[in-house]
Amino acid sequence: MKALVIGCGRVGSTIALNLHEEGWDVVVVDENEDALSRLGESWPGTFVVGHGMDTAVLREAGIPLREGLHQGNHPAWDGAVSRPDLGLYEQWALAFSGDTVATAIMRAEKSGRHYDLKKRIIVKGAPVVEIYQRQPPPTQ
């Protein structure tokens, strides 16, 4: 599985290292090249220097922007959070516990779209990060 971590500070580096330990292919984006040191000398993942919301940087990192749900891809974002029963169809969702994405995932349950919580990452003093994977509908 692939993951993008934007920012390699205390929280971002912890998330990146945690996901890498579990076998994820991790891409980290940070404006400061020195932030790579937080990942250790033997970091096997990808590290891209740049701003995490710059589409050129995300393309360089190999992120398929059209396939992901993020606040910058209106109207898909608006549809997913306002009507998750109709607009939330992404395979993976990353949320901070209780944020707009987490709320949309819970609302989608009412219409039969089920997302399993695959990973919860806790970093002291930071919001809890939750990674969800959409499950196929039950077969009859």
FENWO-V458471 format. One record per pair of residues at least 24 apart in sequence whose ideal C-beta (glycine too) atoms are under 10 Angstrom apart, sorted by the first residue. I is the first residue (numbers start at 1). J is the second residue. D is the distance in whole Angstrom. If there is no record, write none. Layout:
# FENWO-V458471
i=(I/I)
j=(J/J)
d=(D/D)
This chain:
# FENWO-V458471
i=(1/1/1/1/1/1/1/2/2/2/2/2/2/2/2/3/3/3/3/3/3/3/4/4/4/4/4/4/4/4/4/4/4/4/5/5/5/5/5/5/5/5/6/6/6/6/6/6/6/6/6/6/6/7/7/7/7/8/8/8/8/8/8/8/8/8/8/8/9/9/9/9/10/10/10/10/10/11/11/11/11/11/11/11/12/12/12/12/12/12/13/13/13/13/13/13/14/14/14/14/14/14/14/15/15/15/15/15/15/15/16/16/16/17/17/18/18/18/18/18/19/19/19/19/19/20/20/22/22/24/24/25/27/27/27/27/27/28/28/29/29/29/29/29/29/29/31/67/67/68/68/68/69/69/69/69/70/70/71/71/77/77/79/80/80/80/81/82/83/83/83/84/84/84/84/84/84/85/85/85/85/85/86/86/88/88/88/89/89/90/90/90/90/91/91/91/91/91/92/92/92/92/92/93/93/93/93/93/93/93/94/94/94/94/94/95/95/95/95/95/95/96/96/96/96/96/97/97/97/97/97/98/98/98/99/99/99/101/101/102/102/102/105/105/105/108/108/112/112/113/114)
j=(25/26/91/92/118/131/133/26/27/46/61/62/63/64/92/27/28/45/92/94/119/131/28/29/46/48/52/58/61/62/63/68/70/94/29/30/39/45/47/52/94/129/30/31/48/50/51/52/53/57/58/61/63/31/32/35/52/32/33/34/35/36/37/38/39/43/47/52/35/38/123/126/38/123/124/125/126/121/123/124/125/126/127/129/38/39/52/123/126/129/37/38/39/40/43/123/38/121/122/123/124/126/129/94/119/121/123/126/129/131/43/45/47/43/45/119/121/122/123/129/45/119/121/129/131/44/45/118/119/119/131/62/58/60/61/62/63/52/61/53/54/57/58/60/61/63/57/91/92/92/93/94/93/94/101/104/94/101/100/101/101/104/104/104/105/108/107/107/107/108/111/108/109/110/111/113/115/109/110/111/112/113/111/113/113/115/134/113/134/115/132/133/134/115/132/133/134/135/118/131/132/133/134/117/118/130/131/132/133/134/119/129/130/131/132/127/128/129/130/131/132/126/127/128/129/130/122/127/128/129/130/127/128/130/127/128/130/130/132/128/130/132/130/132/134/132/134/137/138/137/138)
d=(7/9/10/8/9/9/9/8/7/10/10/8/9/9/9/7/9/9/9/8/10/8/8/7/9/10/8/8/7/9/6/8/10/9/7/9/10/9/10/9/10/10/8/10/10/10/9/3/8/9/9/9/10/9/10/8/6/8/10/9/4/7/9/6/7/10/8/10/7/7/10/9/8/7/9/8/8/9/5/10/8/4/8/8/8/9/9/9/10/10/9/4/6/9/9/9/9/7/9/5/9/8/9/10/9/5/7/9/6/9/8/7/9/8/9/8/6/10/9/9/9/8/8/10/8/7/6/10/7/9/9/9/9/10/5/7/7/9/9/9/9/6/7/9/6/9/9/9/10/8/10/9/7/9/8/9/9/10/8/9/10/10/10/6/10/9/9/10/9/9/9/4/9/9/7/7/10/10/7/3/8/7/8/10/6/9/8/8/8/9/9/10/7/9/10/7/5/10/8/7/7/6/7/10/10/8/8/4/8/7/10/7/7/6/8/9/9/8/5/8/7/9/4/7/6/7/9/6/4/8/6/8/8/9/8/10/9/9/8/10/6/8/9/6/9/10/9/6/8/8/8)
